[in-house]
Amino acid sequence: MQSETFKIENVRCSGCVKTIVEGVGSLPGVASVTVTVEDDEVTILGDGLSRASLAAKLAELGYPETGG
């Protein structure tokens, strides 16, 4: 199983977490999505994941990668 972790912006509440989990979780190959609000971090587990596609989906949802 593959793991991808992103530092992201704009995560402030449980509603944000729900949006990320449902939005990213709907992508093919995604098995689980864990959001850590305190660290502005999301970890995605699955098979055949494309980091670029995951980052694009996060940005589309309003949570762009910070790059740091």
C-alpha positions as CSV (number, residue, x, y, z in Angstrom):
1,M,0.0,0.0,0.0
2,Q,1.2,3.5,-1.0
3,S,1.2,6.5,1.4
4,E,1.3,10.2,0.4
5,T,1.4,13.0,2.9
6,F,0.7,16.6,2.1
7,K,1.1,19.9,4.1
8,I,-2.0,21.9,3.2
9,E,-3.6,25.2,3.8
10,N,-7.0,26.3,5.1
11,V,-7.9,23.4,7.4
12,R,-9.8,24.9,10.3
13,C,-12.6,22.7,11.4
14,S,-14.4,19.3,11.3
15,G,-16.3,20.5,8.2
16,C,-13.0,21.0,6.4
17,V,-11.9,17.5,7.4
18,K,-15.2,16.0,6.1
19,T,-14.8,17.8,2.8
20,I,-11.2,16.5,2.4
21,V,-12.1,12.9,3.5
22,E,-15.1,12.7,1.2
23,G,-13.5,14.5,-1.8
24,V,-10.2,12.7,-1.8
25,G,-11.7,9.4,-0.6
26,S,-13.8,9.3,-3.8
27,L,-10.7,9.0,-6.0
28,P,-9.8,5.7,-7.5
29,G,-7.3,3.7,-5.5
30,V,-7.8,5.7,-2.3
31,A,-8.2,3.4,0.8
32,S,-8.1,5.9,3.6
33,V,-7.7,9.6,4.2
34,T,-6.4,11.0,7.6
35,V,-6.4,14.8,8.3
36,T,-4.5,16.3,11.2
37,V,-5.9,19.8,11.7
38,E,-3.2,20.8,14.2
39,D,-0.4,20.0,11.7
40,D,-2.2,21.1,8.5
41,E,-1.5,17.7,7.2
42,V,-3.3,15.0,5.2
43,T,-2.1,11.4,4.7
44,I,-3.6,9.3,2.0
45,L,-3.2,5.5,1.7
46,G,-4.1,3.5,-1.3
47,D,-2.8,1.7,-4.4
48,G,-1.8,3.3,-7.7
49,L,-2.0,6.8,-6.3
50,S,-0.8,9.8,-8.3
51,R,0.7,12.5,-6.1
52,A,-0.1,15.1,-8.8
53,S,-3.7,14.0,-9.0
54,L,-4.1,14.0,-5.3
55,A,-2.6,17.5,-5.0
56,A,-4.9,18.7,-7.8
57,K,-7.9,17.3,-6.0
58,L,-6.9,18.9,-2.7
59,A,-6.4,22.3,-4.5
60,E,-9.8,21.9,-6.2
61,L,-11.4,21.4,-2.8
62,G,-9.8,24.6,-1.5
63,Y,-6.9,23.0,0.4
64,P,-3.7,23.6,-1.7
65,E,-0.4,22.1,-0.8
66,T,1.9,24.5,1.0
67,G,5.1,23.0,-0.3
68,G,6.6,22.9,3.2
